[in-house]
Amino acid sequence: MISARGYAAPDARSPLAPFQFERREPGPNDVQLDVLFCGICHSDLHQARDEWGGALFPMVPGHEIVGRVTRVGAKVSRFKAGDTVGIGCMVDSCRACASCKEGLEQYCEKGPVYTYNSREKESQQPTQGGYSNVLVVDQDFVLRVPDNLDPSKAAPLLCAGITTYSPLKHWKVREGQRVGVVGLGGLGHMAVKFARAMGAHVTVFSHTDKKKQDALRLGAHEVVVSSNEAEMKARQNTFDFVLDTVSAKHDINAYLRLLRRDGSLVLVGAPEQPLEVGAFSIIPNRRNFSGSSIGGVRETQEMLDFCGKHEVVSDVEVIPIQQVNEAYTRMLKGDVKYRFVIDMKSLK
């Protein structure tokens, strides 16, 4: 076994604290890596506080991971020591269901094995995430990070990036289309960058105008204050696609009415309370209301390559791991632009 250290939530009510544990020795198909940087996702906080239920404690969160390969198994052919690689939200799946065979492991019919707060298929031991110094992962769930990307800024691409890239690609967002992004946080700021790089006309919808200059800097063509009824009404029936990244309860109908005929609104934020959808917000123009998860391994690699080509990365605030609990508090207040990333050198 490999001795590992990190920060873990001992239970749902305690702050994260230093934690010693063990990783498995690499098997023939495994890649061992030293973690360089790990992003802090809002879902880390949800899981560490058991807000979604079923938490496995002690829990080492983290699924936006960039690291450097230190060792590979005998059957590993795509990676070698020294490579810069990424690990996202999954480390395994059944590999046999229709979704897995189509490269959509995120929709595995038996449920994917998540990077943390899940159980390994063979040992049934809890998986532990990237707030740690070392990982061992099957090569089929390891991703190559383009050399021209800053690894600290690339880490959030493994969740915030693919969560927004996947729906934009699936719904075939392209040059000349009008795309709305609801919310400008960790997810929203990546959606703006991707939609702009795809050639769309990008509008950010925010409750106030406080983030207007940031939205324009990130690539938005315009910013609409969603609390301004006149501004919202003026844009009804004009959008091809709207990506909703908001995780709090909000009036989804106001954004559905933005869609032109056959337009689509896709939800990637996860509000705790159900959203009420009015029938006449979707019926008249044959509007579509859908949801989207992360992406499969193949699509996540495609996203990373797209980022390398277009030099798309996340805006980050790099912190030492000793500040992780403070970062959680600030994240709840929206006090980050736009993703906290832990520098794992601080673990030493």
LUMMIRO-592129 format. One record per residue (C-alpha): residue number from 1; residue in one letter; x, y, z. Coordinates in steps of 0.25 Angstrom, whole numbers, padded with zeros to 4 digits, m for minus. Layout:
residues N
<k = NUM r = A xx = X yy = Y zz = Z>
...
This chain:
residues 348
<k = 1 r = M xx = 0000 yy = 0000 zz = 0000>
<k = 2 r = I xx = 0004 yy = 0015 zz = m0002>
<k = 3 r = S xx = 0004 yy = 0024 zz = 0009>
<k = 4 r = A xx = m0004 yy = 0037 zz = 0006>
<k = 5 r = R xx = m0008 yy = 0049 zz = 0013>
<k = 6 r = G xx = m0018 yy = 0060 zz = 0011>
<k = 7 r = Y xx = m0029 yy = 0068 zz = 0017>
<k = 8 r = A xx = m0042 yy = 0060 zz = 0021>
<k = 9 r = A xx = m0056 yy = 0063 zz = 0026>
<k = 10 r = P xx = m0057 yy = 0054 zz = 0039>
<k = 11 r = D xx = m0072 yy = 0056 zz = 0039>
<k = 12 r = A xx = m0083 yy = 0065 zz = 0034>
<k = 13 r = R xx = m0081 yy = 0075 zz = 0045>
<k = 14 r = S xx = m0066 yy = 0077 zz = 0046>
<k = 15 r = P xx = m0057 yy = 0085 zz = 0038>
<k = 16 r = L xx = m0047 yy = 0078 zz = 0029>
<k = 17 r = A xx = m0034 yy = 0074 zz = 0036>
<k = 18 r = P xx = m0021 yy = 0067 zz = 0033>
<k = 19 r = F xx = m0023 yy = 0052 zz = 0030>
<k = 20 r = Q xx = m0014 yy = 0040 zz = 0028>
<k = 21 r = F xx = m0019 yy = 0028 zz = 0019>
<k = 22 r = E xx = m0014 yy = 0018 zz = 0009>
<k = 23 r = R xx = m0015 yy = 0017 zz = m0006>
<k = 24 r = R xx = m0014 yy = 0003 zz = m0014>
<k = 25 r = E xx = m0001 yy = 0000 zz = m0021>
<k = 26 r = P xx = m0003 yy = 0002 zz = m0036>
<k = 27 r = G xx = m0007 yy = m0010 zz = m0043>
<k = 28 r = P xx = m0004 yy = m0013 zz = m0058>
<k = 29 r = N xx = m0014 yy = m0003 zz = m0063>
<k = 30 r = D xx = m0012 yy = 0008 zz = m0053>
<k = 31 r = V xx = m0005 yy = 0021 zz = m0053>
<k = 32 r = Q xx = 0001 yy = 0027 zz = m0040>
<k = 33 r = L xx = 0002 yy = 0042 zz = m0040>
<k = 34 r = D xx = 0006 yy = 0053 zz = m0030>
<k = 35 r = V xx = m0005 yy = 0063 zz = m0029>
<k = 36 r = L xx = 0000 yy = 0077 zz = m0033>
<k = 37 r = F xx = m0013 yy = 0085 zz = m0032>
<k = 38 r = C xx = m0028 yy = 0082 zz = m0028>
<k = 39 r = G xx = m0040 yy = 0091 zz = m0030>
<k = 40 r = I xx = m0050 yy = 0093 zz = m0020>
<k = 41 r = C xx = m0064 yy = 0090 zz = m0026>
<k = 42 r = H xx = m0077 yy = 0094 zz = m0019>
<k = 43 r = S xx = m0081 yy = 0080 zz = m0019>
<k = 44 r = D xx = m0069 yy = 0077 zz = m0010>
<k = 45 r = L xx = m0076 yy = 0085 zz = 0001>
<k = 46 r = H xx = m0089 yy = 0078 zz = m0001>
<k = 47 r = Q xx = m0083 yy = 0065 zz = 0000>
<k = 48 r = A xx = m0074 yy = 0068 zz = 0012>
<k = 49 r = R xx = m0087 yy = 0073 zz = 0019>
<k = 50 r = D xx = m0095 yy = 0061 zz = 0015>
<k = 51 r = E xx = m0105 yy = 0071 zz = 0009>
<k = 52 r = W xx = m0108 yy = 0061 zz = m0002>
<k = 53 r = G xx = m0108 yy = 0048 zz = 0007>
<k = 54 r = G xx = m0100 yy = 0036 zz = 0007>
<k = 55 r = A xx = m0087 yy = 0042 zz = 0011>
<k = 56 r = L xx = m0075 yy = 0033 zz = 0014>
<k = 57 r = F xx = m0067 yy = 0038 zz = 0025>
<k = 58 r = P xx = m0055 yy = 0041 zz = 0027>
<k = 59 r = M xx = m0056 yy = 0048 zz = 0013>
<k = 60 r = V xx = m0045 yy = 0054 zz = 0005>
<k = 61 r = P xx = m0052 yy = 0063 zz = m0005>
<k = 62 r = G xx = m0047 yy = 0067 zz = m0019>
<k = 63 r = H xx = m0049 yy = 0064 zz = m0033>
<k = 64 r = E xx = m0043 yy = 0075 zz = m0041>
<k = 65 r = I xx = m0029 yy = 0069 zz = m0041>
<k = 66 r = V xx = m0016 yy = 0072 zz = m0049>
<k = 67 r = G xx = m0004 yy = 0064 zz = m0045>
<k = 68 r = R xx = 0009 yy = 0058 zz = m0050>
<k = 69 r = V xx = 0011 yy = 0043 zz = m0054>
<k = 70 r = T xx = 0021 yy = 0036 zz = m0045>
<k = 71 r = R xx = 0019 yy = 0022 zz = m0048>
<k = 72 r = V xx = 0011 yy = 0013 zz = m0058>
<k = 73 r = G xx = 0006 yy = m0001 zz = m0058>
<k = 74 r = A xx = 0012 yy = m0011 zz = m0068>
<k = 75 r = K xx = 0000 yy = m0010 zz = m0078>
<k = 76 r = V xx = m0001 yy = 0005 zz = m0078>
<k = 77 r = S xx = 0003 yy = 0010 zz = m0092>
<k = 78 r = R xx = m0002 yy = 0024 zz = m0093>
<k = 79 r = F xx = 0005 yy = 0031 zz = m0081>
<k = 80 r = K xx = 0019 yy = 0031 zz = m0075>
<k = 81 r = A xx = 0026 yy = 0037 zz = m0063>
<k = 82 r = G xx = 0027 yy = 0052 zz = m0064>
<k = 83 r = D xx = 0014 yy = 0054 zz = m0072>
<k = 84 r = T xx = 0004 yy = 0065 zz = m0067>
<k = 85 r = V xx = m0010 yy = 0058 zz = m0066>
<k = 86 r = G xx = m0024 yy = 0061 zz = m0061>
<k = 87 r = I xx = m0034 yy = 0053 zz = m0052>
<k = 88 r = G xx = m0048 yy = 0058 zz = m0053>
<k = 89 r = C xx = m0061 yy = 0053 zz = m0045>
<k = 90 r = M xx = m0060 yy = 0038 zz = m0049>
<k = 91 r = V xx = m0049 yy = 0028 zz = m0047>
<k = 92 r = D xx = m0057 yy = 0016 zz = m0052>
<k = 93 r = S xx = m0071 yy = 0011 zz = m0058>
<k = 94 r = C xx = m0077 yy = m0003 zz = m0061>
<k = 95 r = R xx = m0072 yy = m0001 zz = m0076>
<k = 96 r = A xx = m0082 yy = m0011 zz = m0081>
<k = 97 r = C xx = m0095 yy = m0003 zz = m0081>
<k = 98 r = A xx = m0100 yy = 0004 zz = m0093>
<k = 99 r = S xx = m0096 yy = 0018 zz = m0088>
<k = 100 r = C xx = m0082 yy = 0013 zz = m0085>
<k = 101 r = K xx = m0080 yy = 0007 zz = m0098>
<k = 102 r = E xx = m0084 yy = 0020 zz = m0105>
<k = 103 r = G xx = m0073 yy = 0027 zz = m0096>
<k = 104 r = L xx = m0084 yy = 0033 zz = m0087>
<k = 105 r = E xx = m0078 yy = 0028 zz = m0074>
<k = 106 r = Q xx = m0085 yy = 0039 zz = m0066>
<k = 107 r = Y xx = m0098 yy = 0032 zz = m0069>
<k = 108 r = C xx = m0094 yy = 0018 zz = m0066>
<k = 109 r = E xx = m0106 yy = 0010 zz = m0063>
<k = 110 r = K xx = m0100 yy = 0004 zz = m0051>
<k = 111 r = G xx = m0094 yy = 0017 zz = m0046>
<k = 112 r = P xx = m0080 yy = 0022 zz = m0048>
<k = 113 r = V xx = m0069 yy = 0021 zz = m0038>
<k = 114 r = Y xx = m0067 yy = 0035 zz = m0034>
<k = 115 r = T xx = m0053 yy = 0040 zz = m0030>
<k = 116 r = Y xx = m0058 yy = 0042 zz = m0016>
<k = 117 r = N xx = m0069 yy = 0038 zz = m0007>
<k = 118 r = S xx = m0071 yy = 0025 zz = m0015>
<k = 119 r = R xx = m0066 yy = 0011 zz = m0014>
<k = 120 r = E xx = m0056 yy = 0004 zz = m0023>
<k = 121 r = K xx = m0062 yy = m0007 zz = m0031>
<k = 122 r = E xx = m0053 yy = m0019 zz = m0026>
<k = 123 r = S xx = m0049 yy = m0015 zz = m0012>
<k = 124 r = Q xx = m0062 yy = m0007 zz = m0008>
<k = 125 r = Q xx = m0053 yy = 0002 zz = m0001>
<k = 126 r = P xx = m0057 yy = 0017 zz = m0001>
<k = 127 r = T xx = m0050 yy = 0025 zz = m0011>
<k = 128 r = Q xx = m0043 yy = 0038 zz = m0007>
<k = 129 r = G xx = m0041 yy = 0050 zz = m0015>
<k = 130 r = G xx = m0031 yy = 0061 zz = m0019>
<k = 131 r = Y xx = m0029 yy = 0068 zz = m0006>
<k = 132 r = S xx = m0017 yy = 0059 zz = m0005>
<k = 133 r = N xx = m0003 yy = 0057 zz = m0009>
<k = 134 r = V xx = m0004 yy = 0044 zz = m0017>
<k = 135 r = L xx = m0014 yy = 0037 zz = m0026>
<k = 136 r = V xx = m0015 yy = 0023 zz = m0033>
<k = 137 r = V xx = m0025 yy = 0023 zz = m0044>
<k = 138 r = D xx = m0028 yy = 0013 zz = m0056>
<k = 139 r = Q xx = m0022 yy = 0018 zz = m0069>
<k = 140 r = D xx = m0035 yy = 0019 zz = m0076>
<k = 141 r = F xx = m0040 yy = 0030 zz = m0066>
<k = 142 r = V xx = m0027 yy = 0038 zz = m0067>
<k = 143 r = L xx = m0027 yy = 0050 zz = m0077>
<k = 144 r = R xx = m0015 yy = 0057 zz = m0084>
<k = 145 r = V xx = m0014 yy = 0072 zz = m0080>
<k = 146 r = P xx = m0008 yy = 0081 zz = m0092>
<k = 147 r = D xx = 0006 yy = 0086 zz = m0089>
<k = 148 r = N xx = 0002 yy = 0100 zz = m0092>
<k = 149 r = L xx = m0008 yy = 0101 zz = m0081>
<k = 150 r = D xx = m0005 yy = 0106 zz = m0067>
<k = 151 r = P xx = m0007 yy = 0094 zz = m0058>
<k = 152 r = S xx = m0013 yy = 0102 zz = m0047>
<k = 153 r = K xx = m0023 yy = 0109 zz = m0056>
<k = 154 r = A xx = m0026 yy = 0096 zz = m0063>
<k = 155 r = A xx = m0030 yy = 0088 zz = m0051>
<k = 156 r = P xx = m0045 yy = 0093 zz = m0051>
<k = 157 r = L xx = m0046 yy = 0089 zz = m0065>
<k = 158 r = L xx = m0048 yy = 0075 zz = m0060>
<k = 159 r = C xx = m0062 yy = 0078 zz = m0054>
<k = 160 r = A xx = m0066 yy = 0093 zz = m0056>
<k = 161 r = G xx = m0060 yy = 0092 zz = m0070>
<k = 162 r = I xx = m0066 yy = 0079 zz = m0075>
<k = 163 r = T xx = m0080 yy = 0082 zz = m0068>
<k = 164 r = T xx = m0082 yy = 0094 zz = m0077>
<k = 165 r = Y xx = m0075 yy = 0089 zz = m0090>
<k = 166 r = S xx = m0083 yy = 0076 zz = m0091>
<k = 167 r = P xx = m0097 yy = 0083 zz = m0092>
<k = 168 r = L xx = m0091 yy = 0093 zz = m0102>
<k = 169 r = K xx = m0086 yy = 0082 zz = m0111>
<k = 170 r = H xx = m0098 yy = 0073 zz = m0109>
<k = 171 r = W xx = m0107 yy = 0084 zz = m0113>
<k = 172 r = K xx = m0098 yy = 0088 zz = m0125>
<k = 173 r = V xx = m0096 yy = 0102 zz = m0121>
<k = 174 r = R xx = m0088 yy = 0109 zz = m0132>
<k = 175 r = E xx = m0084 yy = 0122 zz = m0139>
<k = 176 r = G xx = m0095 yy = 0132 zz = m0140>
<k = 177 r = Q xx = m0105 yy = 0126 zz = m0130>
<k = 178 r = R xx = m0110 yy = 0134 zz = m0118>
<k = 179 r = V xx = m0106 yy = 0128 zz = m0105>
<k = 180 r = G xx = m0110 yy = 0132 zz = m0091>
<k = 181 r = V xx = m0102 yy = 0129 zz = m0078>
<k = 182 r = V xx = m0110 yy = 0130 zz = m0065>
<k = 183 r = G xx = m0101 yy = 0133 zz = m0054>
<k = 184 r = L xx = m0086 yy = 0136 zz = m0054>
<k = 185 r = G xx = m0079 yy = 0127 zz = m0044>
<k = 186 r = G xx = m0070 yy = 0116 zz = m0045>
<k = 187 r = L xx = m0078 yy = 0109 zz = m0056>
<k = 188 r = G xx = m0084 yy = 0122 zz = m0062>
<k = 189 r = H xx = m0070 yy = 0128 zz = m0065>
<k = 190 r = M xx = m0066 yy = 0115 zz = m0072>
<k = 191 r = A xx = m0079 yy = 0115 zz = m0080>
<k = 192 r = V xx = m0076 yy = 0129 zz = m0085>
<k = 193 r = K xx = m0062 yy = 0126 zz = m0089>
<k = 194 r = F xx = m0066 yy = 0113 zz = m0097>
<k = 195 r = A xx = m0078 yy = 0119 zz = m0104>
<k = 196 r = R xx = m0070 yy = 0131 zz = m0108>
<k = 197 r = A xx = m0059 yy = 0122 zz = m0114>
<k = 198 r = M xx = m0070 yy = 0114 zz = m0121>
<k = 199 r = G xx = m0074 yy = 0127 zz = m0128>
<k = 200 r = A xx = m0087 yy = 0130 zz = m0121>
<k = 201 r = H xx = m0092 yy = 0143 zz = m0118>
<k = 202 r = V xx = m0092 yy = 0142 zz = m0102>
<k = 203 r = T xx = m0101 yy = 0149 zz = m0092>
<k = 204 r = V xx = m0099 yy = 0148 zz = m0077>
<k = 205 r = F xx = m0111 yy = 0149 zz = m0068>
<k = 206 r = S xx = m0108 yy = 0153 zz = m0054>
<k = 207 r = H xx = m0117 yy = 0158 zz = m0043>
<k = 208 r = T xx = m0109 yy = 0171 zz = m0042>
<k = 209 r = D xx = m0099 yy = 0179 zz = m0050>
<k = 210 r = K xx = m0088 yy = 0177 zz = m0041>
<k = 211 r = K xx = m0081 yy = 0166 zz = m0050>
<k = 212 r = K xx = m0083 yy = 0174 zz = m0063>
<k = 213 r = Q xx = m0069 yy = 0178 zz = m0065>
<k = 214 r = D xx = m0064 yy = 0164 zz = m0062>
<k = 215 r = A xx = m0074 yy = 0157 zz = m0071>
<k = 216 r = L xx = m0070 yy = 0166 zz = m0082>
<k = 217 r = R xx = m0055 yy = 0163 zz = m0079>
<k = 218 r = L xx = m0058 yy = 0148 zz = m0080>
<k = 219 r = G xx = m0064 yy = 0149 zz = m0093>
<k = 220 r = A xx = m0079 yy = 0153 zz = m0092>
<k = 221 r = H xx = m0084 yy = 0162 zz = m0102>
<k = 222 r = E xx = m0095 yy = 0168 zz = m0093>
<k = 223 r = V xx = m0100 yy = 0167 zz = m0079>
<k = 224 r = V xx = m0114 yy = 0167 zz = m0075>
<k = 225 r = V xx = m0119 yy = 0170 zz = m0061>
<k = 226 r = S xx = m0129 yy = 0159 zz = m0059>
<k = 227 r = S xx = m0137 yy = 0167 zz = m0048>
<k = 228 r = N xx = m0140 yy = 0177 zz = m0059>
<k = 229 r = E xx = m0153 yy = 0173 zz = m0065>
<k = 230 r = A xx = m0152 yy = 0183 zz = m0077>
<k = 231 r = E xx = m0138 yy = 0177 zz = m0080>
<k = 232 r = M xx = m0143 yy = 0163 zz = m0079>
<k = 233 r = K xx = m0156 yy = 0165 zz = m0087>
<k = 234 r = A xx = m0148 yy = 0172 zz = m0098>
<k = 235 r = R xx = m0140 yy = 0159 zz = m0100>
<k = 236 r = Q xx = m0152 yy = 0149 zz = m0100>
<k = 237 r = N xx = m0152 yy = 0139 zz = m0112>
<k = 238 r = T xx = m0138 yy = 0143 zz = m0117>
<k = 239 r = F xx = m0129 yy = 0132 zz = m0111>
<k = 240 r = D xx = m0125 yy = 0119 zz = m0118>
<k = 241 r = F xx = m0119 yy = 0113 zz = m0105>
<k = 242 r = V xx = m0118 yy = 0117 zz = m0090>
<k = 243 r = L xx = m0109 yy = 0110 zz = m0080>
<k = 244 r = D xx = m0114 yy = 0112 zz = m0066>
<k = 245 r = T xx = m0103 yy = 0110 zz = m0056>
<k = 246 r = V xx = m0111 yy = 0115 zz = m0043>
<k = 247 r = S xx = m0111 yy = 0106 zz = m0031>
<k = 248 r = A xx = m0121 yy = 0114 zz = m0023>
<k = 249 r = K xx = m0136 yy = 0114 zz = m0025>
<k = 250 r = H xx = m0140 yy = 0124 zz = m0036>
<k = 251 r = D xx = m0151 yy = 0127 zz = m0046>
<k = 252 r = I xx = m0148 yy = 0118 zz = m0058>
<k = 253 r = N xx = m0160 yy = 0123 zz = m0066>
<k = 254 r = A xx = m0153 yy = 0136 zz = m0068>
<k = 255 r = Y xx = m0142 yy = 0129 zz = m0075>
<k = 256 r = L xx = m0150 yy = 0119 zz = m0083>
<k = 257 r = R xx = m0158 yy = 0131 zz = m0089>
<k = 258 r = L xx = m0144 yy = 0136 zz = m0095>
<k = 259 r = L xx = m0144 yy = 0124 zz = m0104>
<k = 260 r = R xx = m0148 yy = 0125 zz = m0119>
<k = 261 r = R xx = m0156 yy = 0114 zz = m0125>
<k = 262 r = D xx = m0149 yy = 0100 zz = m0123>
<k = 263 r = G xx = m0139 yy = 0107 zz = m0114>
<k = 264 r = S xx = m0133 yy = 0099 zz = m0102>
<k = 265 r = L xx = m0130 yy = 0103 zz = m0087>
<k = 266 r = V xx = m0121 yy = 0093 zz = m0080>
<k = 267 r = L xx = m0119 yy = 0093 zz = m0065>
<k = 268 r = V xx = m0106 yy = 0090 zz = m0060>
<k = 269 r = G xx = m0108 yy = 0097 zz = m0046>
<k = 270 r = A xx = m0114 yy = 0088 zz = m0035>
<k = 271 r = P xx = m0124 yy = 0096 zz = m0027>
<k = 272 r = E xx = m0128 yy = 0089 zz = m0014>
<k = 273 r = Q xx = m0143 yy = 0092 zz = m0016>
<k = 274 r = P xx = m0151 yy = 0088 zz = m0029>
<k = 275 r = L xx = m0153 yy = 0099 zz = m0039>
<k = 276 r = E xx = m0167 yy = 0101 zz = m0044>
<k = 277 r = V xx = m0169 yy = 0101 zz = m0059>
<k = 278 r = G xx = m0181 yy = 0108 zz = m0065>
<k = 279 r = A xx = m0187 yy = 0100 zz = m0076>
<k = 280 r = F xx = m0188 yy = 0112 zz = m0085>
<k = 281 r = S xx = m0174 yy = 0115 zz = m0083>
<k = 282 r = I xx = m0170 yy = 0103 zz = m0092>
<k = 283 r = I xx = m0183 yy = 0100 zz = m0100>
<k = 284 r = P xx = m0184 yy = 0112 zz = m0110>
<k = 285 r = N xx = m0171 yy = 0112 zz = m0116>
<k = 286 r = R xx = m0168 yy = 0097 zz = m0115>
<k = 287 r = R xx = m0157 yy = 0100 zz = m0105>
<k = 288 r = N xx = m0148 yy = 0090 zz = m0098>
<k = 289 r = F xx = m0144 yy = 0089 zz = m0084>
<k = 290 r = S xx = m0133 yy = 0079 zz = m0081>
<k = 291 r = G xx = m0122 yy = 0076 zz = m0071>
<k = 292 r = S xx = m0108 yy = 0071 zz = m0073>
<k = 293 r = S xx = m0097 yy = 0065 zz = m0064>
<k = 294 r = I xx = m0082 yy = 0065 zz = m0067>
<k = 295 r = G xx = m0076 yy = 0058 zz = m0079>
<k = 296 r = G xx = m0070 yy = 0044 zz = m0082>
<k = 297 r = V xx = m0055 yy = 0042 zz = m0083>
<k = 298 r = R xx = m0055 yy = 0044 zz = m0098>
<k = 299 r = E xx = m0062 yy = 0057 zz = m0098>
<k = 300 r = T xx = m0054 yy = 0062 zz = m0086>
<k = 301 r = Q xx = m0041 yy = 0059 zz = m0094>
<k = 302 r = E xx = m0048 yy = 0066 zz = m0105>
<k = 303 r = M xx = m0051 yy = 0078 zz = m0096>
<k = 304 r = L xx = m0036 yy = 0079 zz = m0091>
<k = 305 r = D xx = m0031 yy = 0079 zz = m0105>
<k = 306 r = F xx = m0041 yy = 0090 zz = m0109>
<k = 307 r = C xx = m0036 yy = 0098 zz = m0097>
<k = 308 r = G xx = m0021 yy = 0096 zz = m0102>
<k = 309 r = K xx = m0025 yy = 0100 zz = m0116>
<k = 310 r = H xx = m0033 yy = 0113 zz = m0111>
<k = 311 r = E xx = m0024 yy = 0115 zz = m0099>
<k = 312 r = V xx = m0037 yy = 0114 zz = m0090>
<k = 313 r = V xx = m0034 yy = 0113 zz = m0075>
<k = 314 r = S xx = m0041 yy = 0116 zz = m0062>
<k = 315 r = D xx = m0040 yy = 0129 zz = m0054>
<k = 316 r = V xx = m0034 yy = 0124 zz = m0041>
<k = 317 r = E xx = m0030 yy = 0128 zz = m0027>
<k = 318 r = V xx = m0019 yy = 0118 zz = m0022>
<k = 319 r = I xx = m0018 yy = 0115 zz = m0008>
<k = 320 r = P xx = m0011 yy = 0106 zz = 0002>
<k = 321 r = I xx = m0018 yy = 0094 zz = 0007>
<k = 322 r = Q xx = m0018 yy = 0100 zz = 0021>
<k = 323 r = Q xx = m0028 yy = 0111 zz = 0016>
<k = 324 r = V xx = m0038 yy = 0100 zz = 0011>
<k = 325 r = N xx = m0049 yy = 0103 zz = 0022>
<k = 326 r = E xx = m0048 yy = 0118 zz = 0020>
<k = 327 r = A xx = m0049 yy = 0116 zz = 0005>
<k = 328 r = Y xx = m0062 yy = 0108 zz = 0008>
<k = 329 r = T xx = m0068 yy = 0119 zz = 0016>
<k = 330 r = R xx = m0064 yy = 0129 zz = 0005>
<k = 331 r = M xx = m0070 yy = 0121 zz = m0006>
<k = 332 r = L xx = m0083 yy = 0121 zz = 0001>
<k = 333 r = K xx = m0083 yy = 0136 zz = 0000>
<k = 334 r = G xx = m0079 yy = 0136 zz = m0014>
<k = 335 r = D xx = m0066 yy = 0142 zz = m0010>
<k = 336 r = V xx = m0057 yy = 0136 zz = m0021>
<k = 337 r = K xx = m0053 yy = 0139 zz = m0035>
<k = 338 r = Y xx = m0056 yy = 0129 zz = m0040>
<k = 339 r = R xx = m0050 yy = 0116 zz = m0034>
<k = 340 r = F xx = m0042 yy = 0113 zz = m0022>
<k = 341 r = V xx = m0030 yy = 0104 zz = m0026>
<k = 342 r = I xx = m0022 yy = 0097 zz = m0015>
<k = 343 r = D xx = m0007 yy = 0097 zz = m0017>
<k = 344 r = M xx = m0002 yy = 0083 zz = m0012>
<k = 345 r = K xx = 0012 yy = 0088 zz = m0009>
<k = 346 r = S xx = 0006 yy = 0094 zz = 0003>
<k = 347 r = L xx = 0003 yy = 0080 zz = 0008>
<k = 348 r = K xx = 0018 yy = 0077 zz = 0010>
